[in-house]
């Protein structure tokens, strides 16, 4: 049986140490925790097939009477065999780990990896899933999400592929928006990811789009020290009742407001509420007052980025939207009253057109591709071809199968297809 050792006095031990994994013995299984938020289990009997093993600490295993090289090879095979059972700890939902050897490209979908809409802005999406439940969520994430499968992307894979993408851009600078389908602060290696992205020559700024509930002063220190330029705070109300209603769950608005006071001493802050008629329209003026108050003692800029609610077919649409003309009409008096810009973006935050990233295929093309994963639903699949991911809804093909696909959507190198 595996044992927990406080000290090791045995000889001929192969010691395996991991940075992204943590281990715990639970009954007759080894629980493998991946980046704190995800886990899968390996039967102890499977480990014992390698040899008598010891759990030295939460990140280190040892095997008796086997070479280091062979123990590493066999244990990595076990990891590969059982990681398809990965689950998100937040909701115990099945998950997919996207890494260099997974065969899943980081360009091609809207929910993981990178999105380049042919501008100087690139969206980075390292993780899916959210800890709250916004009633207007455009991508249906959170507590009541219908999504069945979550994704997490390996940090180094994401940094390397982003570097390749920036090398293809004809712009002098790139602005990064970490804009997950969900809450990006659930990504355990967020500081390391930011540091790796910031080190790339063309990167001018890095913005984090967050609901703020999982931030802390120490986390803000860590993120800004790593190179974070700006926090885009999705603060949709300043009163508790309205904040809870918009969030679809309990939202500690006083905690987030206190953090806002700290953020403006560390980096730029964009307060970015969504204008929700009948939900928070009475809060907008109070949010403006709060932003003005913050700016009085801030070391960095405070920017207001109020967004009009727009319905999305795959999102939650609890209210009717208003036309942009009406939206502007409602905000213009507030701009004049508080002498603040609500309807324009600062020049240094504007996106500029770049040469489009080449698309390896276009709508109606027939493509031979390999099924590499489920999609967000068990009925969907992700296929890979020519270094692009293709989402194939309502597909029953098995992972690893080679299939023929007709491309149905090809916008901005985001691809959907139908299996032929």
C-alpha positions, 0 to 999 in steps of 0.5 A: 500500500502507499504510505505517507512518509515524514522522513525517507531513509530507504535507498533505491527510491525514485522521487517524482516532484510536481509543481502543478499537481498535489496528491492526497490518499483517499481510501483506495485512490490517489486524489490528484489535484491539478492547479487547485481547482481541478482533480482526478483520481488514480486507483492505488492498485494502478500505482502499485503496478509501478512499485511500492510507493510513498507519498512524501508530501503533497507534491512529491511521490517516491517509488521503490526499486525502480529507476528515476527514468522508468518511474517517471515514464510509467507514472506519466502514462498513468496521468495520461490514462486518468486525466480524462476523468478530470473534474472542476472542483467548483461544481464537480463538473467534468473538465478538459486540460488543454496542454501542449500534447493534448492536440487541442489548438488554441485558436478556433473556439470562442471559449478557450485559448486566444481570440484575434478579431484582426485588431491590436486587442487579443483576448486570452481565455485560460479557463471556463466556469464562474463562481457567481450566476449573473442573470444577464451572462452572455455565455451562460456561465456560473452556478446555473450554467447549462454547460456540462464540461469546463476547460483549463489551459496549460500556462506555458502552452498559452504563452508560447502560442500567444508569442507565435500569434504576436509574431504574425501581427503587423502592429507595433503593440498588442493589448491583452484582455484576459476575458474568460468565459467565466471568472479568470481569477479561478485560474490558479496560475494567473500571476505566472500567466500574466508575467509570461505574457508581459515578457513578450516584446509587443505587449503594451497592456494587460487587462483583467475582466473580473467580477472581483469577488475572488480578489484580495489585497494580496492577490492584487499585489501579486497580479500587478507585480506580475505586470497587470496594467488594468482591472476591468471590474464588473460592478453592476450595482453599489447597493446590496439588493441590486447587486444580488439581483444582477449577480443571480446570487449573493454578491458581497458588494461592500467587499468589492467596493473596498477592494476598488479603493485598493485597486486604484492605488495599484493599477488602472481601474475600469468600472464596467457595469452592464446597463440592465433596464428594470434591474440596475438603471437606478444604480448607474448614477450611484456608480458614477458617484462612486467612480468620481469618489475613487478618482479623488485619491487614486494613483491611477486612472478610474474609467467608466465603461458602461455597457448596454445589455445585448441579448445573445442566443447562447446567453441568459436574456431575462430582460428586453434590450434597448436600442443603442440610440436610447442607451446613449440618450439616457447616458448623455445627461449624466455625462453633462451632470458629472462632467465625465466620459461615459460614451467614449473610450480613452485613445490609448485603450482604442483598438486598431485594425491589423492585417487579418490572421490567415484562415486555413479554411473558409465557410463551406470548405470540406475538411478532414480533421481529428476529434480531440475532445468534447465541447462544452456539452457532451453532444459536441466535439472539438476537432483539430485541423491545420492548427485550428480547433473546430467546434462540431455541435451534435456530433457522436464521433469518438475522441481520436477519430478522423472525420470529414467536416463541412465548415459552417462558420469561419468568422475571425478564425472561430470555426464551427462545422458539421460532420459529413 
